[in-house]
Amino acid sequence: MIVKDEFLTKLRRYFNLNLYEVKIWAALLSRGVSTAGELSDIANVPRSRSYDVLESLEKKGFVVMKLGKPIKYIAVPPEEAIERVKKRIKDQAREDEKMLDELKKSELLQEISLLHNQGIETQDPSELTGSIKGINNIYNHLIYQIKSAKESVVLATTEAGIERKTKALLKHIKKAKERGVKITFVAPFGKNMPQNELSEYATLKNTNKNHMRFCIVDNNQITLLLTNDQTTHPNYELGIWVHSPFLSKTLLSTIN
């Protein structure tokens, strides 16, 4: 059986299988029903491994063991395999979420939180800086910053970033507003300021500058994006996080 590496790579990515698993599964799909030995020869997988691989595929819902001797395996239709993978992912996600919810109530969280707080207390605030790569990590950091805000949040973005940041951050902006945090959203809105949920929870400030990309929390925590959101791929977005009341004051002066 001749199968292109590109095809096997796609199977591995979409179905979260290892190389031997995709080789054996592809071989079985091409035969419909086959023995472990036959599949080993077709897929060029060591025979000593083929039984373990088939057992793994059976547990994951890709194959069914046929009754009788010699033992043969039947390929599950790909459409059904997809549904089984989806179900397994959802079940695993529920289990992981349950475990993390239990962790929130555990003594372990208290212990690691104490450990973290003790470490932070010994640090000079000027040392609390770092780089953040990728738009998803940047948004996760912004969410964390907004959730930890006590007094104010100032979000400055470009025209292209208005919709994206609203979608990603609105829920957390709303909760911060309910805690009494003052939210200011600065962007080149133009003449038509949006009359939507964003305007309910944040003071909207129009600007003619279309290059500002930063978030300032409590006038001292800054997340500054260093790349052009119109030309940079999301995976290569780069931001820096810094604790600096002086820089916060400087940046705030640019929007007043």
C-alpha positions as CSV (number, residue, x, y, z in Angstrom):
1,M,0.0,0.0,0.0
2,I,1.5,3.3,-1.1
3,V,0.2,6.2,1.0
4,K,1.7,9.7,0.8
5,D,3.3,11.2,3.9
6,E,1.0,14.2,3.5
7,F,-2.1,12.0,3.8
8,L,-0.8,10.3,6.9
9,T,0.2,13.7,8.5
10,K,-3.4,14.9,8.0
11,L,-4.8,11.8,9.6
12,R,-2.5,12.2,12.6
13,R,-3.5,15.9,13.0
14,Y,-7.2,15.5,12.6
15,F,-7.7,12.2,14.5
16,N,-4.9,12.7,17.1
17,L,-3.2,9.3,16.3
18,N,0.4,8.3,16.2
19,L,2.3,7.3,13.1
20,Y,1.8,3.5,13.6
21,E,-1.9,4.0,14.3
22,V,-2.5,6.0,11.1
23,K,-0.5,3.5,9.1
24,I,-2.4,0.5,10.4
25,W,-5.8,2.3,10.2
26,A,-5.2,3.4,6.6
27,A,-4.2,-0.1,5.7
28,L,-7.3,-1.5,7.3
29,L,-9.5,1.0,5.5
30,S,-8.0,-0.1,2.2
31,R,-8.9,-3.7,3.0
32,G,-12.1,-3.5,5.1
33,V,-11.3,-6.7,7.0
34,S,-7.8,-8.0,7.7
35,T,-5.5,-9.8,10.2
36,A,-2.8,-8.1,12.3
37,G,-0.1,-9.9,10.3
38,E,-1.5,-8.7,7.0
39,L,-1.9,-5.2,8.2
40,S,1.7,-5.2,9.5
41,D,3.0,-6.2,6.1
42,I,0.8,-3.7,4.2
43,A,1.5,-0.8,6.5
44,N,5.2,-1.6,7.1
45,V,4.7,-1.7,10.8
46,P,6.7,-4.1,13.0
47,R,4.6,-7.2,13.6
48,S,5.4,-7.1,17.3
49,R,3.8,-3.7,17.4
50,S,0.7,-4.3,15.3
51,Y,-1.3,-6.0,18.0
52,D,-0.7,-3.2,20.5
53,V,-1.6,-0.6,17.8
54,L,-4.8,-2.4,16.9
55,E,-5.8,-2.7,20.5
56,S,-5.3,1.0,20.9
57,L,-7.3,1.7,17.8
58,E,-10.1,-0.5,19.1
59,K,-10.2,1.4,22.4
60,K,-10.4,4.7,20.5
61,G,-13.2,3.4,18.3
62,F,-11.5,3.1,15.0
63,V,-11.7,-0.7,14.6
64,V,-13.8,-3.7,15.7
65,M,-12.4,-7.1,16.4
66,K,-14.1,-9.8,14.4
67,L,-15.2,-13.0,16.2
68,G,-13.5,-16.2,15.1
69,K,-10.1,-17.5,14.2
70,P,-7.8,-16.2,12.9
71,I,-8.5,-12.9,14.6
72,K,-9.4,-10.3,12.1
73,Y,-10.2,-6.6,12.4
74,I,-13.0,-4.6,10.7
75,A,-12.6,-0.9,9.9
76,V,-15.2,1.5,11.4
77,P,-16.5,3.8,8.6
78,P,-14.6,7.1,8.7
79,E,-17.8,9.1,9.3
80,E,-18.6,7.1,12.4
81,A,-14.9,7.3,13.5
82,I,-15.2,11.1,13.4
83,E,-18.3,11.0,15.7
84,R,-16.5,8.7,18.1
85,V,-13.5,11.0,18.2
86,K,-15.8,14.0,18.9
87,K,-17.5,12.1,21.7
88,R,-14.2,11.1,23.2
89,I,-12.9,14.6,23.1
90,K,-16.0,16.0,24.7
91,D,-16.0,13.3,27.4
92,Q,-12.3,14.0,28.2
93,A,-13.0,17.8,28.3
94,R,-15.8,17.2,30.8
95,E,-13.5,15.1,32.9
96,D,-10.7,17.6,32.8
97,E,-13.1,20.5,33.6
98,K,-14.5,18.5,36.6
99,M,-11.0,17.8,37.8
100,L,-10.0,21.5,37.6
101,D,-13.2,22.5,39.4
102,E,-12.3,20.1,42.2
103,L,-8.8,21.6,42.3
104,K,-10.3,25.1,42.9
105,K,-11.7,23.8,46.2
106,S,-8.7,21.8,47.2
107,E,-5.9,22.5,49.7
108,L,-3.5,22.0,46.9
109,L,-4.6,25.3,45.2
110,Q,-4.3,27.1,48.5
111,E,-0.7,25.8,48.9
112,I,0.4,26.7,45.4
113,S,-1.3,30.1,45.6
114,L,0.6,30.8,48.9
115,L,3.8,29.7,47.2
116,H,3.1,32.1,44.3
117,N,2.2,35.0,46.6
118,Q,5.4,34.6,48.7
119,G,7.4,34.6,45.5
120,I,5.8,37.7,44.2
121,E,6.2,39.6,47.5
122,T,10.0,39.2,47.3
123,Q,10.2,40.6,43.8
124,D,10.9,44.2,42.8
125,P,7.9,45.4,40.8
126,S,10.2,46.5,38.1
127,E,11.2,42.8,37.6
128,L,7.6,41.8,36.8
129,T,8.0,42.0,33.0
130,G,7.6,39.4,30.3
131,S,7.0,38.8,26.6
132,I,3.8,37.1,25.3
133,K,3.7,35.4,21.9
134,G,0.6,34.6,19.9
135,I,-2.8,36.3,19.8
136,N,-4.5,33.6,21.9
137,N,-1.9,33.9,24.7
138,I,-2.1,37.7,24.5
139,Y,-5.9,37.6,24.9
140,N,-5.6,35.2,27.8
141,H,-3.2,37.6,29.5
142,L,-5.5,40.6,28.9
143,I,-8.4,38.6,30.4
144,Y,-6.3,37.8,33.4
145,Q,-5.4,41.5,33.7
146,I,-9.0,42.7,33.5
147,K,-10.1,40.1,36.0
148,S,-7.5,41.3,38.5
149,A,-8.2,45.0,38.0
150,K,-9.3,46.9,41.1
151,E,-9.8,50.5,39.8
152,S,-9.4,51.0,36.1
153,V,-8.8,49.4,32.7
154,V,-7.9,51.4,29.6
155,L,-7.9,49.5,26.3
156,A,-6.5,51.2,23.2
157,T,-6.8,49.4,19.9
158,T,-6.9,50.0,16.1
159,E,-9.9,50.1,13.9
160,A,-9.2,46.5,12.8
161,G,-9.0,45.4,16.5
162,I,-12.3,46.9,17.7
163,E,-14.5,43.9,16.8
164,R,-11.9,41.3,17.8
165,K,-11.3,42.7,21.3
166,T,-15.0,43.3,21.9
167,K,-15.7,39.7,21.1
168,A,-12.9,38.3,23.2
169,L,-13.1,40.6,26.2
170,L,-16.7,41.9,26.5
171,K,-17.8,39.3,29.1
172,H,-14.8,40.2,31.3
173,I,-15.3,43.9,30.8
174,K,-18.9,43.5,31.9
175,K,-17.8,41.6,35.1
176,A,-15.1,44.2,35.8
177,K,-17.7,47.0,35.5
178,E,-20.0,45.2,37.9
179,R,-17.1,45.2,40.4
180,G,-16.9,49.0,40.1
181,V,-13.9,49.1,37.8
182,K,-13.8,52.1,35.4
183,I,-13.5,50.8,31.8
184,T,-12.3,53.1,29.0
185,F,-12.1,51.8,25.4
186,V,-10.0,54.0,23.0
187,A,-10.2,53.4,19.3
188,P,-10.7,55.2,15.9
189,F,-14.5,54.7,16.0
190,G,-15.0,57.6,13.5
191,K,-18.3,59.6,13.5
192,N,-20.5,56.6,14.4
193,M,-19.7,55.5,17.9
194,P,-21.1,52.0,18.4
195,Q,-24.3,51.8,20.3
196,N,-24.0,48.2,21.5
197,E,-23.2,46.2,24.6
198,L,-19.7,47.7,24.6
199,S,-21.0,51.2,25.2
200,E,-23.1,49.9,28.2
201,Y,-20.0,48.8,30.1
202,A,-17.2,51.1,28.9
203,T,-16.6,54.7,28.2
204,L,-15.9,54.9,24.5
205,K,-13.3,57.4,23.5
206,N,-12.7,58.2,19.8
207,T,-9.3,58.9,18.4
208,N,-7.8,59.7,15.0
209,K,-4.8,57.5,15.8
210,N,-5.0,54.0,14.3
211,H,-1.8,52.5,15.7
212,M,-2.3,52.3,19.4
213,R,-2.4,48.8,20.9
214,F,-2.1,48.6,24.6
215,C,-4.0,47.9,27.9
216,I,-3.3,49.7,31.1
217,V,-4.7,48.3,34.4
218,D,-4.9,50.3,37.6
219,N,-2.4,52.8,36.2
220,N,0.6,50.5,36.6
221,Q,0.2,47.2,34.7
222,I,0.8,47.6,31.0
223,T,0.3,45.1,28.1
224,L,1.8,46.6,25.0
225,L,1.4,45.0,21.6
226,L,4.4,45.4,19.4
227,T,3.2,44.2,16.0
228,N,0.9,45.5,13.2
229,D,-2.4,43.7,13.6
230,Q,-3.2,44.2,9.9
231,T,-0.1,42.5,8.5
232,T,1.1,40.1,11.2
233,H,-0.1,36.5,11.4
234,P,-2.0,35.9,14.7
235,N,0.6,33.2,15.7
236,Y,3.4,35.8,15.5
237,E,1.7,38.6,17.4
238,L,4.1,39.8,20.1
239,G,3.3,41.7,23.3
240,I,5.2,42.7,26.4
241,W,3.9,43.0,29.9
242,V,5.5,45.5,32.3
243,H,4.8,47.0,35.7
244,S,5.5,50.7,35.4
245,P,3.4,53.6,36.7
246,F,5.7,56.0,34.8
247,L,5.1,54.3,31.5
248,S,1.4,54.1,32.2
249,K,1.3,57.8,32.8
250,T,3.1,58.4,29.6
251,L,0.8,56.2,27.5
252,L,-2.3,57.7,29.1
253,S,-1.1,61.2,28.1
254,T,-1.3,60.1,24.5
255,I,-5.0,59.6,24.6
256,N,-6.0,62.7,26.6
